Amino acid sequence: MQKSRLRLGVNVDHVATLRNARGGAVPDPVRAALLAVEAGADGITAHLREDRRHIIDGDIDRLMAALTVPLNFEMAATPDMQAIALRHKPHAVCIVPEKRAERTTEGGLDVAGNDNALAAYIAPLRDAGCRVSLFIAADEAQINAAHRIGAPVIELHSGAYADAWAAGDWAMRDAELQKITEMTSYATDLGLEVHVGHGLTYDCVTPIAALPQVAELNIGHFLIGESVFLGLGPAIAEMRRLMDAARA
């Protein structure tokens, strides 16, 4: 299979986290989004959490107005978030599980256990022209459920793979990579577009980026962290370089 160019979505949530730690208007996640695009991002991701711990409603308003690349609006499957998405009609919405006590999204959405409710939930979003994505584990039952309810895109949770790499647990790393590889191929055969995200770094991105069926990677926290040392543009440019090299 010929390898196509892999898209990079940059998540700007944690620019807003830093802003909110002090209050005020800086650093501005919209400015970060525009710099990310200049550095090679193909799209911008922003997660409007129910507790508004980082991205806030006004950020979504301004991102929609400022961006000329797709906005991927991450959201929990709640009526409030659905109403916001339907008002803005972003290019994409990614439905994620959300718990108030978690530091970050801890796992994938249980589509198989909530397929009827999720099918009804995503129908208006699809009708409004949003590309609906479901953030799920690399699990056959979850992929089958996503396909069954009509979600055109899935994003596979790479957190366990990235954590194993960081811990030096090579057996777990290889097992998680094999799982992502097999489920990416399985989902593609069903006609789903496959994205991957969560925890990816310079060290561990290449094996994922090399998978020819993966269309997009969504990366945020690591890049914002690296920008403290490198600058945002160079941090993103290096990730773009590694992704392109993996597809060469």
VEXMAR-889865 format. One record per residue: residue in three letters; residue number from 0; x, y, z of N, C-alpha, C in turn. Coordinates in pm, whole numbers, plus 32768, in hexadecimal, padded with zeros to 4 digits. Example, Ala and Ser with C-alpha at 12.3 -4.5 7.8 and 13.67 -1.06 7.14 Angstrom:
2
- rest;nr;n.px;n.py;n.pz;ca.px;ca.py;ca.pz;c.px;c.py;c.pz
- ALA;0;8527;7DC7;830C;84CE;7E3E;830C;8528;7EB6;830C
- SER;1;8505;7F1F;82C4;8557;7F96;82CA;850A;8003;8313
REM end
This chain:
248
- rest;nr;n.px;n.py;n.pz;ca.px;ca.py;ca.pz;c.px;c.py;c.pz
- MET;0;8055;7F87;8000;8000;8000;8000;8058;807C;8000
- GLN;1;8040;80D7;7FA3;808D;8153;7F9D;806A;81AC;8014
- LYS;2;80D4;81E2;8050;80BF;8235;80C6;809F;82C4;809E
- SER;3;802F;82F8;80D1;8006;8381;80B5;8039;83DD;8122
- ARG;4;8031;845E;810A;805D;84BF;816D;8005;84B4;81E9
- LEU;5;8044;84B1;825B;8000;84A4;82DB;7FE1;852F;8313
- ARG;6;7F63;8546;8336;7F3B;85C8;836C;7F62;85D3;8400
- LEU;7;7F83;864B;8429;7FA2;8669;84B4;7F3C;86CC;84EB
- GLY;8;7EF4;86A1;8552;7E9D;86FC;859C;7EE0;8723;861E
- VAL;9;7EEA;87A2;8638;7F2B;87D2;86B3;7EC1;8801;8715
- ASN;10;7EC6;87C8;878C;7E68;87EB;87F7;7EA0;885F;8848
- VAL;11;7E53;88CB;8854;7E83;8944;8899;7E49;8953;8925
- ASP;12;7E0D;88E9;895A;7DCD;88F2;89DE;7E2A;892A;8A49
- HIS;13;7EA7;88FB;8A49;7EFC;891B;8ABC;7F41;89A2;8AB1
- VAL;14;7F32;89E4;8A41;7F4F;8A74;8A3F;7EE7;8ABC;8A94
- ALA;15;7E6B;8A91;8A86;7DFF;8ACA;8AD8;7E10;8AA5;8B6B
- THR;16;7E44;8A2C;8B88;7E5E;8A06;8C12;7EBE;8A69;8C54
- LEU;17;7F27;8A8B;8C0E;7F8B;8AEA;8C42;7F4D;8B75;8C54
- ARG;18;7EFE;8B9E;8BF5;7EB9;8C1F;8C01;7E5F;8C23;8C7C
- ASN;19;7E13;8BB8;8C8E;7DB1;8BB5;8CFB;7DF3;8BAB;8D84
- ALA;20;7E6F;8B78;8D89;7EB6;8B6F;8E09;7ECD;8BF8;8E46
- ARG;21;7EDA;8C5C;8DF1;7EF4;8CE5;8E20;7E7A;8D3F;8E10
- GLY;22;7E23;8D1D;8DB1;7DB6;8D76;8D8D;7DE5;8DD7;8D22
- GLY;23;7D89;8E22;8CEB;7DAE;8E7F;8C82;7DA3;8E41;8BF9
- ALA;24;7DF0;8E78;8B9B;7DDF;8E53;8B0E;7E58;8E0D;8AD3
- VAL;25;7EC5;8DFD;8B1C;7F3E;8DC3;8AE3;7F6D;8D4B;8B36
- PRO;26;7FA8;8CE8;8AF1;7FB8;8CDB;8A61;7F35;8CB8;8A1C
- ASP;27;7F27;8CE2;89A2;7EA8;8CD7;895A;7EA6;8C58;8905
- PRO;28;7E48;8BFE;891B;7E44;8B84;88CA;7E26;8B9C;8836
- VAL;29;7DE4;8C0B;8817;7DCA;8C29;878A;7E4C;8C51;8744
- ARG;30;7E9E;8CA0;8787;7F20;8CC1;874F;7F73;8C43;873D
- ALA;31;7F6E;8BEA;87A1;7FB6;8B6B;8796;7F85;8B1A;871F
- ALA;32;7F03;8B1A;8709;7ECC;8ACF;8698;7F00;8B05;8613
- LEU;33;7F05;8B86;8606;7F34;8BC2;858A;7FC9;8BA5;8574
- LEU;34;8018;8BAA;85DF;80A5;8B87;85D5;80B7;8AF4;85B2
- ALA;35;8061;8A9E;85E8;8067;8A10;85C9;8050;89F6;8535
- VAL;36;7FF1;8A3D;84FC;7FD6;8A2D;846D;804F;8A59;841A
- GLU;37;808C;8AC7;8441;8105;8AF7;83FA;8175;8A8E;8400
- ALA;38;817A;8A43;846F;81E6;89E2;8484;81CB;895A;8445
- GLY;39;8154;8947;840D;8139;88C9;83C8;80C1;887B;83F7
- ALA;40;8074;88B0;8454;7FF9;886B;847F;7F91;8871;8410
- ASP;41;7F4C;8803;83FC;7EE1;87FE;8398;7E59;8820;83D2
- GLY;42;7E4F;881E;8456;7DD3;883F;849A;7DF0;885C;852B
- ILE;43;7D8B;8890;8570;7D96;88B4;85FC;7D29;886A;864A
- THR;44;7D52;8833;86BD;7CF4;87F0;8716;7CE4;8842;8795
- ALA;45;7C68;884D;87C6;7C4C;8891;8845;7BDD;8844;888C
- HIS;46;7BF3;8825;890A;7B94;87D9;895A;7B51;8838;89BC
- LEU;47;7AD4;8852;89A6;7A84;88A4;8A02;7A4A;8847;8A6B
- ARG;48;7A8C;883D;8ADC;7A5D;87E5;8B47;79E9;8825;8B91
- GLU;49;7999;87D0;8BD0;7925;8803;8C19;794C;8863;8C89
- ASP;50;79C0;884C;8CC7;79EB;88A5;8D34;7A3A;891D;8D03
- ARG;51;7A50;8927;8C7F;7A97;8998;8C41;7B21;89AC;8C81
- ARG;52;7B67;8940;8C9C;7BE7;894B;8CE1;7C56;8986;8C8B
- HIS;53;7C47;897E;8C08;7CAB;89BC;8BB0;7C66;8A0C;8B42
- ILE;54;7C40;89CE;8AD5;7BF6;8A15;8A6C;7B6F;8A45;8AA4
- ILE;55;7B4C;8AC0;8A82;7ACB;8AF8;8AAB;7A79;8B1A;8A30
- ASP;56;79FC;8B3A;8A43;79A0;8B51;89D2;79D3;8BBD;8974
- GLY;57;7A09;8C28;89AE;7A3C;8C93;895A;7AAF;8C69;8901
- ASP;58;7AFF;8C07;892F;7B6C;8BD4;88DB;7B35;8B91;885E
- ILE;59;7AC8;8B45;8870;7A8C;8B03;87FB;7A56;8B6B;879A
- ASP;60;7A17;8BD2;87CD;79E6;8C3F;8777;7A58;8C78;8724
- ARG;61;7AC7;8C95;8767;7B37;8CD7;8722;7B82;8C78;86C6
- LEU;62;7B8D;8BFA;86EC;7BCD;8B99;8693;7B7D;8B88;8612
- MET;63;7AFA;8B7F;861F;7AA6;8B73;85A8;7AB6;8BEB;854B
- ALA;64;7AC6;8C61;8586;7AD4;8CDA;8536;7B5E;8CE8;84F6
- ALA;65;7BC5;8CB4;853B;7C4E;8CCF;8510;7C89;8C65;84B5
- LEU;66;7C5E;8BE8;84C2;7CA1;8B7B;847D;7C77;8B6E;83EB
- THR;67;7CD8;8B4E;8399;7CBD;8B2A;830D;7CD7;8A95;82F6
- VAL;68;7CFB;8A4E;8360;7D0A;89BC;835B;7C9C;897F;83B2
- PRO;69;7C85;88FD;83A7;7C17;88C0;83F4;7C2B;88CB;848C
- LEU;70;7BBC;88E4;84D2;7BB9;88DB;8563;7B78;8857;8589
- ASN;71;7BBE;880B;85DC;7B8A;878F;8614;7B5C;87AE;86A2
- PHE;72;7AD9;87AF;86B7;7A9D;87D6;8737;7A88;8758;878B
- GLU;73;7ADE;8743;87F0;7ACE;86D1;8849;7A65;86F2;88B2
- MET;74;7A0F;868F;88D2;799F;86AB;892B;7969;8629;8966
- ALA;75;792F;8636;89DC;78E5;85C7;8A17;785B;85BF;89D5
- ALA;76;781E;854B;89E0;779A;8536;89A2;772B;856A;89FE
- THR;77;7726;85EE;8A0D;76C0;862D;8A61;766A;868A;8A0B
- PRO;78;75EF;86A7;8A37;759A;8704;89EB;75D8;878E;89DB
- ASP;79;761B;87BE;8A43;7659;8842;8A3D;76C3;8848;89D0
- MET;80;771A;87E2;89CB;7784;87E1;8966;774B;87CE;88DA
- GLN;81;76E4;877E;88CF;76A6;876C;884B;766E;87F1;8819
- ALA;82;7630;883E;8872;75F8;88BF;884A;7665;891F;881D
- ILE;83;76D7;891E;8863;7746;8976;883D;777C;894D;87B4
- ALA;84;778D;88CA;87A0;77BF;889A;871F;775F;88BC;86AE
- LEU;85;76DE;88AE;86C5;767D;88CC;865C;7676;8961;863E
- ARG;86;7694;89B3;86A1;7697;8A44;8689;770F;8A6B;8632
- HIS;87;7783;8A2F;864E;77FD;8A55;8607;7812;8A06;8586
- LYS;88;77E5;8989;8584;77FA;892F;8512;788E;8927;84EB
- PRO;89;78E6;88FD;8547;7973;88ED;8522;7985;887E;84BC
- HIS;90;79F9;887D;847E;7A16;8816;841A;7A03;878A;8455
- ALA;91;7A33;8778;84D0;7A2E;86F4;850E;7A08;86FF;85A1
- VAL;92;79C3;8698;85D2;79AC;868B;8661;79DC;85FF;8688
- CYS;93;7A27;85F8;86F5;7A58;8579;8728;7A19;8562;87B0
- ILE;94;79CA;84F9;87BB;7984;84DA;8837;79E3;848A;8891
- VAL;95;79FA;84BD;8909;7A57;847E;8966;7A12;8465;89EC
- PRO;96;7A40;8400;8A38;7A0D;83F0;8AC0;7A49;845D;8B18
- GLU;97;7A01;8482;8B80;7A31;84EE;8BD5;7A06;84D7;8C65
- LYS;98;7A69;84DB;8CC0;7A4E;84D1;8D4F;7A8C;854B;8D93
- ARG;99;7A45;8587;8DEE;7A73;8603;8E2B;7AF7;85F3;8E76
- ALA;100;7B0E;8580;8EB3;7B84;856F;8F06;7C03;854E;8EB6
- GLU;101;7BF5;852B;8E37;7C69;8500;8DEB;7CC1;8577;8DC5
- ARG;102;7D44;855D;8DBD;7DA0;85C5;8D90;7D99;85D7;8CF9
- THR;103;7D88;8569;8CB3;7D77;856A;8C23;7D1F;84F4;8BFF
- THR;104;7CF7;84E9;8B82;7C9D;847D;8B5A;7CE1;83F7;8B71
- GLU;105;7CA6;83A4;8BC6;7CE8;832C;8BF7;7CD4;82B2;8B9E
- GLY;106;7C6E;82AF;8B4F;7C54;823A;8AFD;7BF7;825C;8A8B
- GLY;107;7BD0;81F5;8A42;7B7A;820A;89D1;7AE7;8209;89F6
- LEU;108;7A97;8239;899A;7A06;823D;89A9;79CE;81AF;899F
- ASP;109;796C;818F;89F2;792A;810D;89EC;78B7;8115;8988
- VAL;110;78D9;8106;890A;7873;810C;88A1;781E;808E;88A4
- ALA;111;785D;801B;88B9;7815;7F9C;88B6;77AA;7F95;8922
- GLY;112;77C1;7FD7;8993;7760;7FD3;89FF;76F7;8041;89F9
- ASN;113;7706;809E;899A;76AA;8110;8991;7687;812F;8900
- ASP;114;7680;80C8;88AD;7675;80E2;881E;75F3;8127;87F6
- ASN;115;7583;8102;8833;7505;8142;880D;7504;81D6;8831
- ALA;116;7531;81F7;88AA;7534;8282;88D5;7595;82D3;8881
- LEU;117;760A;829B;8863;766E;82E4;8815;7641;82F5;8784
- ALA;118;75FC;8292;874E;75C9;829F;86C5;756A;8315;86BB
- ALA;119;7511;8322;871C;74B3;8393;871C;74FC;8416;8735
- TYR;120;7566;8412;8786;75AF;848C;87A9;75FB;84C4;8731
- ILE;121;763B;846C;86E4;7690;849E;8677;7641;84BF;85F8
- ALA;122;75C6;848E;85ED;7579;84A4;8572;7568;8539;8551
- PRO;123;7540;858F;85B1;7534;861E;858E;75B9;865F;8569
- LEU;124;7625;8630;85A4;76A9;8667;8584;76D0;8644;84F5
- ARG;125;76B7;85C9;84CF;76D2;85A0;8444;7679;85ED;83E3
- ASP;126;75FA;85FD;8408;759E;8646;83B1;75C8;86D7;839F
- ALA;127;760B;870F;8406;7639;879A;83FE;76B9;87A9;83AE
- GLY;128;76F3;8739;8382;776B;873F;832F;77ED;872B;837A
- CYS;129;77E6;870A;83FA;7860;86F2;8448;7891;8663;842E
- ARG;130;7914;8655;8421;794F;85D0;8417;795A;8599;84A5
- VAL;131;790F;8530;84C3;7909;84FC;854C;7973;8490;855F
- SER;132;79C0;849F;85CA;7A25;843F;85F0;7A08;840E;867D
- LEU;133;7A26;838E;8697;7A16;8354;871C;7A9F;832A;8750
- PHE;134;7AC1;8356;87C8;7B43;8339;8806;7B35;82B6;8852
- ILE;135;7B74;824B;881F;7B5D;81C6;8855;7BE0;817A;8867
- ALA;136;7BDA;8110;88B4;7C4B;80B4;88C0;7C59;8065;883F
- ALA;137;7CD2;8032;882A;7CEB;7FDC;87B6;7CB2;7F52;87D2
- ASP;138;7C2F;7F49;87C7;7BE4;7ED2;87EF;7B7C;7EB3;8784
- GLU;139;7B76;7E35;875A;7B1E;7E10;86EB;7A8B;7E2D;8709
- ALA;140;7A5E;7E11;8783;79D2;7E29;87A5;79B0;7EBD;879D
- GLN;141;7A0A;7F13;87C9;79F0;7FA3;87C3;79F1;7FD5;8733
- ILE;142;7A4A;7FA0;86E3;7A51;7FC7;8655;79D1;7F9A;860E
- ASN;143;79A6;7F21;8627;792A;7EF0;85E9;78B4;7F48;860F
- ALA;144;78AE;7F70;868F;7840;7FC4;86BC;7845;804D;867B
- ALA;145;78BC;8087;866E;78CB;8109;862D;789B;8101;859C
- HIS;146;78BF;8096;8559;7893;8082;84CF;77FB;8071;84C8
- ARG;147;77C5;8027;8525;7736;8008;8525;76E1;8086;8537
- ILE;148;770F;80E5;8588;76BD;815C;85A1;76D6;81CB;853C
- GLY;149;7731;81B5;84DE;7742;8213;8471;77A9;8280;8487
- ALA;150;7806;826C;84E5;7873;82CD;84F5;78D9;82B6;8486
- PRO;151;78F9;831B;8437;7955;8305;83C7;79E7;82FE;83EF
- VAL;152;7A08;832E;8468;7A93;8339;8494;7A9F;8303;8522
- ILE;153;7B0E;82BF;853E;7B30;829B;85C6;7BBB;82D2;85E5
- GLU;154;7BD3;82F2;8665;7C59;8314;8692;7C80;82AD;86FC
- LEU;155;7CEB;8264;86E2;7D17;81FC;873C;7D6E;8237;87AA
- HIS;156;7D52;8211;8826;7D98;8242;889C;7E21;81FF;88A4
- SER;157;7E8B;824F;889A;7F14;821A;889B;7F59;822A;8921
- GLY;158;7F0D;824A;898A;7F49;8266;8A0C;7F96;81F1;8A47
- ALA;159;7F60;8177;8A40;7FA5;8104;8A7A;8027;80E8;8A2F
- TYR;160;8026;80F8;89AD;80A0;80E9;895C;8108;8150;8985
- ALA;161;80E1;81CE;898D;813F;8238;89B1;8174;8227;8A3F
- ASP;162;811D;81FF;8A9A;8148;81EA;8B24;81AD;8178;8B2E
- ALA;163;8195;810C;8AE4;81F2;809B;8AE6;827A;80C3;8AAF
- TRP;164;827A;8114;8A45;82F7;8146;8A0C;8342;819A;8A74
- ALA;165;82FC;81F4;8AB6;833C;824C;8B18;8373;81FD;8B8E
- ALA;166;8331;818F;8BB3;835B;813D;8C25;83C7;80D8;8C00
- GLY;167;83E6;80CC;8B80;8447;8069;8B55;8413;7FDB;8B59
- ASP;168;838F;7FCA;8B56;8351;7F46;8B56;833F;7F1B;8AC4
- TRP;169;83A8;7EDF;8A8E;83A7;7EC5;89FE;8343;7E5A;89D7
- ALA;170;832B;7DF9;8A2F;82C7;7D92;8A0F;823D;7DD1;8A04
- MET;171;821A;7E27;8A62;8199;7E6B;8A5D;8192;7EC9;89E6
- ARG;172;81FF;7F10;89CD;8201;7F6A;8959;81E4;7F1F;88DA
- ASP;173;8228;7EAD;88C7;8216;7E61;884C;8189;7E27;8842
- ALA;174;8152;7DFE;88B4;80CA;7DC7;88B3;8064;7E33;8890
- GLU;175;8077;7EAB;88C8;801A;7F18;88AB;8028;7F47;881A
- LEU;176;80A2;7F4B;87E8;80B6;7F71;875C;8076;7F0B;86FF
- GLN;177;8083;7E8B;8720;8044;7E23;86CE;7FAC;7E31;86CE
- LYS;178;7F75;7E51;8743;7EE5;7E63;874D;7EB7;7ED9;86F7
- ILE;179;7EFE;7F4B;8700;7EDA;7FC0;86AF;7EE8;7FA0;861B
- THR;180;7F53;7F58;85F7;7F6A;7F34;856A;7EF7;7EDF;8534
- GLU;181;7ED4;7E77;857F;7E6B;7E1C;8551;7DE3;7E61;854B
- MET;182;7DC4;7EB1;85B0;7D41;7EF2;85B2;7D37;7F64;854E
- THR;183;7DA7;7FA3;852E;7DA6;8007;84C4;7D82;7FC7;843F
- SER;184;7DC0;7F55;8423;7DA3;7F0D;83A7;7D12;7EDC;83A5
- TYR;185;7CE4;7EA9;8416;7C5A;7E75;8420;7BF5;7EE5;8407
- ALA;186;7C0B;7F59;8447;7BAE;7FC9;8437;7BAF;7FFF;83A9
- THR;187;7C24;8003;836D;7C2D;8033;82E3;7BE1;7FD8;8285
- ASP;188;7BE9;7F57;829C;7B9F;7EF8;8249;7B08;7F0C;8256
- LEU;189;7ADB;7F3F;82C8;7A4C;7F5C;82DB;7A23;7FE0;8299
- GLY;190;7A85;802D;826A;7A67;80AC;822A;7A74;8124;8286
- LEU;191;7AAA;8110;82FE;7ABC;817D;835C;7B40;81C5;8342
- GLU;192;7B41;8248;8358;7BBE;8294;8359;7BF8;828A;83E6
- VAL;193;7C7A;8270;83EE;7CB9;8257;846F;7D1A;82C6;8493
- HIS;194;7D07;82FD;850A;7D65;835B;8547;7D9E;8319;85C4
- VAL;195;7E0D;834C;85F5;7E4A;831B;8670;7E75;8392;86C3
- GLY;196;7E66;8389;8748;7E92;83F5;879D;7E96;83CF;8830
- HIS;197;7EE1;8418;887A;7EF0;8417;890C;7F7C;83E6;8932
- GLY;198;7FCA;8441;896B;804B;8420;89A4;80BF;8415;8943
- LEU;199;80AA;842F;88C3;8114;841C;8861;8181;8485;8870
- THR;200;81FF;8457;8863;8275;84AC;8873;82D3;8497;87FD
- TYR;201;8340;84E3;87FB;83A6;84CD;8794;83D9;843E;8798
- ASP;202;83E9;8406;8810;8423;8381;881E;83CA;8314;87E3
- CYS;203;8348;831F;87F8;82F1;82AE;87D6;8297;82C5;875D
- VAL;204;82A1;8337;871C;8242;8354;86B0;825E;8306;8630
- THR;205;82DD;82E6;8614;82FF;82AF;8590;82B6;822D;856F
- PRO;206;82B1;81C9;85C8;826A;814D;85A4;81D5;8163;8586
- ILE;207;8198;81C1;85CB;810A;81DF;85B1;80FC;822A;852D
- ALA;208;8153;828C;8519;814C;82DC;849E;8167;8288;8422
- ALA;209;81B1;821B;8432;81D2;81C6;83C0;815F;816E;8393
- LEU;210;80F6;8163;83E4;8084;810F;83BD;803B;8151;8349
- PRO;211;8036;8112;82D4;8003;8157;825E;7F6F;8179;8263
- GLN;212;7F20;8130;82B3;7E90;814A;82B7;7E6B;81BD;8314
- VAL;213;7EC7;81E8;836A;7EA9;8255;83C7;7EA8;82D9;8379
- ALA;214;7E3C;8324;8385;7E2C;83A0;8339;7E58;841B;8386
- GLU;215;7E54;8414;840D;7E6C;848D;845B;7E9D;8469;84E6
- LEU;216;7EFA;84B8;8519;7F23;84B1;85A5;7EFA;8532;85E9
- ASN;217;7EC7;8526;8664;7EA5;859C;86B3;7EFE;859E;872F
- ILE;218;7F4D;8609;873A;7FB4;8613;87A2;7FAB;869D;87E0
- GLY;219;7FB0;86A2;8866;7FA3;8723;88A9;8003;8739;891A
- HIS;220;7FEE;86F4;898A;8039;8711;8A04;80CF;870C;89F0
- PHE;221;8100;86A6;89AB;8190;869A;8995;81C6;8712;8948
- LEU;222;817F;873B;88DF;81B0;87AB;888E;81AF;882D;88DB
- ILE;223;8149;8843;892C;8145;88BE;897C;81B6;88BA;89E3
- GLY;224;81D2;8846;8A1C;8241;8839;8A79;82C6;8854;8A36
- GLU;225;82DD;881A;89C0;835A;8831;8979;836B;88C2;894F
- SER;226;82FC;8907;893A;8306;8993;890E;8344;89EC;8979
- VAL;227;833F;89C4;89F7;8381;8A0F;8A62;8417;8A17;8A46
- PHE;228;844E;89AC;8A0E;84DE;89A4;89F8;8507;89C8;896A
- LEU;229;84B4;89A7;8909;84D8;89B7;887C;8493;8A2C;8838
- GLY;230;8421;8A57;886F;83C7;8AAF;8827;835D;8A5C;87E3
- LEU;231;82E6;8A92;87D5;8276;8A43;87A1;828D;8A1A;8710
- GLY;232;82B9;8A78;86BD;82D0;8A58;8631;8335;89E9;861D
- PRO;233;83AD;89F4;8657;840F;8988;8648;83E1;8902;8683
- ALA;234;8398;8905;86F2;8367;8888;872E;8309;8840;86CF
- ILE;235;82AF;8889;8690;8251;884D;8632;8298;8824;85B2
- ALA;236;82F5;8875;8584;833F;8855;850A;838D;87D2;8519
- GLU;237;83C4;87B8;858F;840C;873B;85A4;83AD;86C4;85A1
- MET;238;8336;86D2;85DB;82D4;8666;85D3;82AA;864F;8543
- ARG;239;8295;86BB;84FA;8272;86B0;846D;82DF;8667;841E
- ARG;240;835E;8685;843E;83CF;8644;83FA;83CF;85AE;8414
- LEU;241;83BB;8588;8492;83BC;84FA;84B5;8348;84B0;8473
- MET;242;82D4;84EF;8470;8262;84B0;842E;8279;849D;839A
- ASP;243;82B0;8506;8359;82CA;84FC;82C9;8334;8493;82AB
- ALA;244;839B;848B;8301;8404;8427;82ED;83CA;839B;82FA
- ALA;245;836D;8387;8355;832F;8304;8366;82DF;82DA;82ED
- ARG;246;82AC;833B;82A2;825A;8320;822C;82AD;8321;81AA
- ALA;247;832E;8340;81B5;837F;834C;813C;8390;82C3;80FA
REM end
